[in-house]
Amino acid sequence: MNTSTRHASARWAAALGAAALGAGLLAGCSAGGGGTGGGGGTTKDELYIAVQDDPVCLDPQQVTLTTALNIGRQLVDSLVDQNPDTGEIVPWLAKSFEANDNLTEFTFTLRDDVTFSDGSKLTPETVKANFDALAALGSTAALASQYLAGYQGTTVVDGSTVKVAFAEPNAQFLQGASTITLGLLSDKSAAMTADERCQHPVGSGAFVLDSYTSNDSVVVTARKGYEWGSQLRTRKGDAAVKKITFAVTPEPGVRTGGLQTGEFDMILDLPAADEKRFGTDQYEIYARANPGVPHSLVPNTDRPIVSDPAVREAMILATDRAEIKDLTGSSKVPAATGVLSSATPSFLAQKDALAHDLKGAEKLLDDAGWKAGAGGIREKNGTKLSVSVTAFYGQDVLEATQAQLAKAGIDLKINMVTAGDFFGAVASKDFDFLGAGLTRTDPDVLRVMFSSASKARWAVVADPELDEQLAAQAETADPKARTAILEDVQKRIVEKAYLVPLLEVAQVHASQKGVSGVEFDSSSRIILHDVTVKG
């Protein structure tokens, strides 16, 4: 069966499965689970994965869409890798690396056996071409531009060594160098325009882009002679599966139906409501929280009402994060208990400080002069306690929060906009609160979000002491010393109510039992090099 036929068949079969679901036929056993389960013992060369979104652009250095990042991770390698469990940075395309004492210069010594899928070799000049091109792209490469903040340039030291320099300490860069966003492309790809790079990026990864049909599928094939995988991979050499088809399947019911009928070996973005149904011995569920700042209300304290610390603190107390998780989140990850996700290095749990306390919230507002008014909305000096949140996703999370805050007399108006308008509001500071999370593996994400020196910051707060703490952690190389500073940062953000955490966002996927070897990188993107599929 060819790719297009199988894809069409999946939609048809899953539609039948969705109808059967209404009759209760999919609650237990399924053809999909039994057909490709642990029996049989044969290994398949192909892997079929249903994905939620059309990737639009396949250049890993430019994209921010999760589907595109998951696909792109298979195509490109990075200078270093990061252990998702320990946070340790280990060699990958660079066989060794070091940073100077103030974290403004990073030196990498490259492997000499790496080639890209167009046959060209990895050289120090390749690294320079990639980073120079990314710096020139600027905000077009939104994530990369933040990792490269203060980039001064890359110097070729010798035939195997390259040095990357920054104007200011950049503690996040080494971790950034492990991500797909700073994954390396061939010299020819790096020289292309932004649009050209989207169509056919050439990396050194374990898979090569074979075809991309917009709103239908992406097909990648295993790279022959792949010998430079990260030391974190179990398998050495070529990938186990020879071909992977990512079928664009926006409808959740079609993805889950296709998994149950056996049309798909794996699906990405398993809906939270379906976790229990697939939590049987016929399937595998893979889940990991996104590192960085959880989905939160991010304040603009230049706004009159938001400037009142009592209001912000009351919003923290009136928010029931456990209920929000139960209503909108995954059962596989915990409720938010800090200003960082629990998957982020140096995470500090502040469960007590963020505990739900409606009576405490009401007392805070009473003491601050916000009294009960018409329709249950509090008022002060004729002003209603009404604020808005601007967001481009997560409406269900915000609606749950809205209902909780209303119990305390706080009126939260939800302003859903496009992604472009959201980032326009970030730039213009035209918002009361932003509703979103910021995914980064390094805790320096707090500097990006909160520091007044950060050009990309979201939160609008004026706190010189916080700025000093954020700057200090960014130039501290010793992990223990840096963690100590970051713990103080996290405590201060909660004490000053500079953030209202809502939900730890998770990546949750599911597969047939016969699929094994799926891993997450430290950014919670899937890695398929080690995957095998029993038929």
Salt bridges, closest charged atoms under 4 A:
ASP59 OD2 - ARG197 NE 2.86
ASP81 OD2 - ARG233 NH1 3.39
GLU105 OE1 - LYS163 NZ 3.84
ASP113 OD2 - ARG111 NH2 2.68
ASP132 OD2 - LYS128 NZ 2.99
ASP216 OD1 - HIS7 ND1 2.98
GLU251 OE1 - ARG11 NH1 3.52
ASP265 OD1 - LYS44 NZ 2.99
ASP274 OD1 - ARG277 NH2 2.60
GLU284 OE2 - LYS513 NZ 2.88
ASP320 OD2 - HIS356 ND1 3.64
ASP326 OD1 - LYS325 NZ 3.99
ASP366 OD1 - ARG378 NH1 2.69
ASP367 OD2 - LYS363 NZ 2.78
ASP411 OD2 - LYS413 NZ 3.19
ASP430 OD1 - ARG303 NH2 2.78
ASP432 OD1 - ARG303 NH1 3.10
ASP442 OD1 - ARG482 NH2 2.59
ASP444 OD2 - ARG447 NH2 2.74
ASP463 OD2 - ARG492 NE 2.87
GLU465 OE1 - ARG492 NH1 3.46
GLU519 OE1 - ARG233 NH2 2.66
ASP521 OD2 - ARG73 NH1 3.83
ASP530 OD1 - HIS529 ND1 2.74
